[in-house]
């Protein structure tokens, strides 16, 4: 499978004055999300040739963008993808081939070229400002068009024209009917996915099967088919599934809450390793509460929990890190070296993460501590920052309550089917967005029964979900 890359500021030119046309990692991921929906190899499970081509091309694209990020010398290349044609949200049989030349000098232009070649919206990328600054780097300013094989290929930048970001109501009036057509045309496939999920839940004896990885129901249905085949072939090895929850997400493992996590990007053989070894993970889960209690007792009664900005924490690494810290603290206290913090930290929270690294007080008011840092330094850090931690933690809970209240108000006002936000949209941005939505008066019934997602861009997804940027009121 392909790997997502880290993207940061990319600068390229051959002259002393350069134009920075970069995308941050969150911006690039947001821009390419519709592209991944269209070409993800798991959508081609019954077509191995097309799947292999898409896997190889995604790898090449990732390597190309990584090269731009590292300012390495690059050679122009061309990648090929197979896409399913979608009309009014319905998949048309067969594939179309898209050839994409990679010859741009920066991440922004490359992302724009990929989206344009596939006929996907450029609005989000075009809404981002182009910044300038001095500097010199060795990446070519452009690829020579007279070079043999590449003669006649036009730089994608030349073809792209900046577009104004539409106002929200204007965009909704133009696109809401498309969303409703997509929803209507997906009713039968969605019902089939729900039926498959319910049937597999009963067959496996699990409590629930959830979908939490951002892809649409078609991808979910493909994962359900793979899991069904896997279970039928290996049911005799899976005797510990009863009453458990299975979640398709971006990781494979078992969470600290006991949920079975299956990555939608992994092959079924990786799932099988987890599904047939649950007893080992149960042993780890049973040892976590005593270890957390030990850490809490050594640190003034502080609550040991997982980070608020992480949906899932894998039990295997967490168990090792927590065990390491609790053992060290016990020995430290037995030697009489531990600082007496008293029973005064019960209202604060601590998360154990990694073995080495800085001591952190998160924006949510949680102490994030590595397992192998100096224990004296660790205690001093907690004691010296406890007032700030209390203020941040109280602020987080206030914001969380306000966000939930505004989501309820918006859902009721516009009669939405649902209202959620992308993981790259912060609580503060969601609050700001919902406040302005509540104040709107010119939408009428445009959003009635709509599944609305707050994200960095405008889009109508293949399932009919509507994405609007969190800062639509500024555009």
N, C-alpha and C positions, 0 to 999 in steps of 0.2 A: 504494500500500500504506500501511498505517498505521504510525505511529511510536510506539515505546515512550516513556514520559515518565519524567522524574526525579521521584521523590516524596520529600518530606522531612516534617518535622514540620508539621502543619497545626493551627492553632488558630482557633476561630471562636466568637463570641458577641456579644451586645450589652451584656453586663453586665461589671463589673470583675472578677468571678471566673469563670474559664472552665474548661471541661473539655477537655483535649487528647485527642482521639480521632484519632490519626494512625497512618500506616503508613510505615515506611522504604521506600526504593526496592526493596530485596531482598524485604521482606515483602509488598509489594503485588504485585510480579512473581510471587512464589511463589503467592500467593493466587489470582491471576487466570490462572495457567497452565492449569488445566483448562478455563476459559472460552475461552481462545484456541484450545485444541485443538478445541473444539466449533464455533466460528464462523469460523475462519480462512478468508478468501476463497478461498484456493487449493484448498480442499476442494469448491468449487462451480464448478470449471472448465467443466463442461458445462452450467451453468445461469447465464448471464450476468446475469439480472435479480436473482437471489438474491445472487450475488457482489457486484454493485454496491451493493445495499442494505447488506450487511454491511460493505463497505469504507467507505461513507459513515457508518454508525453507529459504527464503530470510530474514525473520525476525530473525530466529535462527542464520543465518550466521552473520547478523549485530550485534546481541547480543554477539556472540562468539568473534568477532573481537574487539568489545568495551571492553570486559573483558580482552583481551590481552593488549589492550591499557592502561587500568587502573591497570594492574598487579594484577588482582583478581584471586583467586583460581578457577580453571576450571575443569570440568569433561568432558571426551571425549564423543562425541555424533556423530550421523550420520544424514545427511540431504539428501533428495531426490528431484530431479528435473525432470520435463518432458521437453524434447527438441524435436524440429522439425528437422528432418534430411534434410540437404541441400546438393545437388549435382549440381556442376557447377552453383551455384546461384539460383537453382530452388528448391522450397520446395517440399519434397516427402510426400505424405499422411501418416498420422499416427504419432506416437510419439515413442521416445525411453526413457527409464528410466535410470537415472544416480544416483547412490548412492555415496555420498561423505563423508568419515569419517573425522571428525574434531578432530584431536588429535595432531596437531603440537603445538609447544611452542611459536611461534611468528607469526606476521602478514605475513612476507615474505613467509614463508613455507606454511602457510594456503592458501594464494593467489595462490601460485604455484600449490598446491594440487588441488584446485578448477579448475584451468585452465587445468591441465593435465587430470583430470577426465573427462572433457568435450571435450577433444581432441583439445583444443585451443592452439594457439602459446604461447610459453614461452620466446620468444626471447627478448621481452622488459624487463621483470623482470630479466632475466639472464644477461642482459647488465649492470645492476646496480651493483656497487661495494659493496662487503660485508665488513663492517668495524668492527673493534675490539676496545674495551676499557674496563677498569676495572670497577667493580661494582658487587653488589649482589642483587638479588631479589628472591621472593619466588615462582615464577611460575615454575612448574616442568620442568626439562630439557628434559624429554621424558615421554611418557605414558607407563606404564608397559604392555608389550605385553601378559603377562601371566594372565591378569585380565579377567577371565570369557569370557564375550561376545566378548571382543576385541582380544582374542587370534588369532594369524595368520594374523592380519592386519599390514601391513608394513608402517612405518613412511614415508609419502610422500617425505621427504628430502632424504631418502635413494635411492629413485627411480629417483630423478632428477639429471641430469648431466648438468654442465655448457656448454653452446654453445657459440661459437664466433659469434659476430654480423656481418652479411655479409656486404660487401661493396655495395654501392648503385647500381652501374651498374650490378653487379653480381646478386643482389637480384631482380632487375627489369627484367633482362633477364629470370630469373627463374619463375617469378610470373605474368608478364604482360599479358600473354595469358590467365591465369586464370581470371584476371580482365576483359578482353574483352569477355570471355565466359559469365561471370556473367552479364555484361552489356547487351549482346545480349539476354540472357535468361530473363532479367528483362524488356525488352522493352515493352512487352505487359502488364505486371502488372503495370509498371510505367505509361503507357498511360491510363490504366483504372483509376489509382489514379488521374491523371490530369483531366480526364473526369468527375469523381465524384466531384472533387473540383470545376470545372467550373459550373457544374449543380447546386451544392448546393449554390454557390455564387449567381447565378441568382435567385434561389428559395427564398433565404433569403433576397435578395436585398442589400447585403453588397458590399462594394467596392472591397474587396480582402480577401482571406483566405490564410494565410502564415503558413509555417512549420519551426520552429526554436527551436528544442529541441534535435538534435543530432541523433535521431533514424532514421531508414530507411523508405522507402516509404510504406512498409507493415504496419508498425505501424501507419503511417499517414493515410493509407486507413482505418484501424480499427477505428481511431478517427473520421474520416469523416462519417463512418457508424453510430457511436454512436451519432454524432451531427445531422445527418439526421433524425434518429429516434426521438431524443429529440425535434427537430423543428416540425416534423409532429404531435407530440402529444401535443405540447404547442405553436403552432404558434400564437394563439389568445392572448398569454401573451407577445409575443415578438414584440411589435409594434414600437420599437425605434431602430431597427437595420439598417435601410436604410442608405447607404453611409458610414458605419463604416468599420473598418479593424479588422478582427479576426486573432489572432496569437496563434497557439499552441506552448507553451513553458513550462517552469518549474514552473510557477506561475499561480494562478487563481485570476483575479481581473481586474481593469482598470488602464492603465498606465497614467502617467502625460501628455502623448501625445494624450490621448483619445483612444488608442488602447484597444480592448477587449482581455485580455489574458486568455487562457484556458490551465490549466496544463494537459499534456498528461497522468499524473499519477493519476489525480483525477477521481472520479466517475461522470457520467453525472449530477447527482442531484446537485453537487457543481457548475457545469457550469450554471445550470438553475437559481440558486440564483443570479448570476451576470447578465445573459441575461434578466431577468425579473425586474431588479431594476436599469436600466441604468440612469433613471432620477435623482436619488440621486447622482450618480457619476458626472453627468453633472453639478449639482449645485456646487460640490467641484471644478471641473475644472474651472468654471467661476470665482471662488474666488481666484485662485492661482496667476494670473498675477498681480492684485492689491497688494496682500501680498508680492510678490517678489519685486514689485516696491517700496513698503514701506521699506523693508529691505535694498534695494540698496540705497535709499535716505538717510537712517540713517548711512550708512557705505561708504560714499564718492563716491557713484555712481558705486560701484562694481557690476559686472554682477552676478545675481543669476541664477544658472543653476543646472543640475543634474551631477553626477560624470561621467567622461569620461570612466571609467572602468566598468560601469553598463549599460547593454543594455536597461533595463526597470526599472522604479521606480513606485511602486504602489501608486496611487493617494491618497488612504485613509490615510495611516500613514504619507505620505509626507504633505498632507493638514493640518493635526493636528500639526505636528512639525513646519511647516512654519508659521501657524497662531500663535502659541505660541511665536515664536521668534519675529515676527513682532509686536505683541501686547506689548511685553516687551520692545522692542526698542522704540516704540512710547511713552510709559510712561516715559522711561528713558530720552528721548530727551525733553519731555514736562517739566520734572523736572529741566532741565538745566544741567544735569550731563553728557550728551554725549560729547565725545571728538570731536573736530572739525577736521575731516580728510580732509576737502576740496573736491573739485571736481577733484581728481587726481587718482582715482582708477578704471576708466572706462575700462582699459585694463586688469584688473584682474578678476578672477572668484571665486565664492563661492558656495558651495553645503551644504545644511542643511541635517543633517543625525542623527537621534536619538535624545534623550533628554539629556543624560549624556554621558560622555566619554572625552577623551583627545582632545585638539585642534590639528589639523593635517594639515600639508602642504603636499599634495600628490605628488607622483612622476610626475604626469601630470601638476603640478603647480597650483592646485586648493586648496583653503582653505576649509577644511571639518570641519564644526562647529556643535556641538550639540545645541539644542534649549534652554537648561536650564543652561548653563554655565554662570559664572559671566560676565556681559556685559563689565565691565571695562577691565577685563582680555582679553576678546574677541577682543576689539578694540586695546589693546596694542599688541596682537599677530599679528593682521593684519598689523599694522603700522610697527612693528619691523621686519617682514618677507616679506615685499612687494617686495624688490629687488630680493630675492631668488625666489619668486613666478613668477616674470616676466621672469627670466632666465629659470626656469623649464618649464613654459608655452611655451616660444619660442622654447625651445629644443623639447618639445612634438610635436609641429606643424611641425618642421623640420623633425623629425623622421617619423611622419605620412605621410608626403609628399614623403619621401624617400621610405617608405614601399610600398605605392601605385605605385610609379614609378617602383620599382623592381618587383612587382607582374605583372604589365603590360609587362615588358621586358621578364620575365620568361614565361608568358602565350603565348606571341607571338613567342618567340624562340622555344619552344617545342610544339607549336600548341595545348595547353591544352584546354580542355572543360571548366575547371575552376580551380582556385587555391585559397584555403582558409586555415586558421589556426584554430586549436582548441583554446578554451578560455584559456587553461592552458599554451599556448605558448605565450610568451611576444612579444612585438613589437621588442625589441632588438634581440631576438632569431630569429624572422621571417626575419629581415633584414640580419642577418648573414647568415641564410640558403639560402636566395634568392641570395645573392652576390656570394656564392659558386656555386649555380646552374647556374647562368649566365656564370660563368667561365668554366663550364664543356664542354668537346668537344667529349666525347665518348658515348653519349646516342643515337645518330642517331634519328630515328623516334620512339623510344621505348615509349615515353610518348604522342604521338599524340592522340588527342581526349580523353585524360584521365582526369577524375576528381581527382585532386591531393589535398590531405589534409596534411598539415604540423602538426605533432603531436609528442608525445614522443616516438613513437614505429613504427615498420614496421607492416603492415597488409593489406590484401585485404578484404574489407567489402563485405557483401552479395549483396549490390547494385552494386558492381564493383568499388567503389571508392578505390583509392590507398592511403594509409597512409605511410608516411616516417618520421623518426625522424628529428627534426630540426637540430640536431648536427651530421648528418650522415657523414659529412666530417672528424669528429674526431674519428669515430669508426673503 
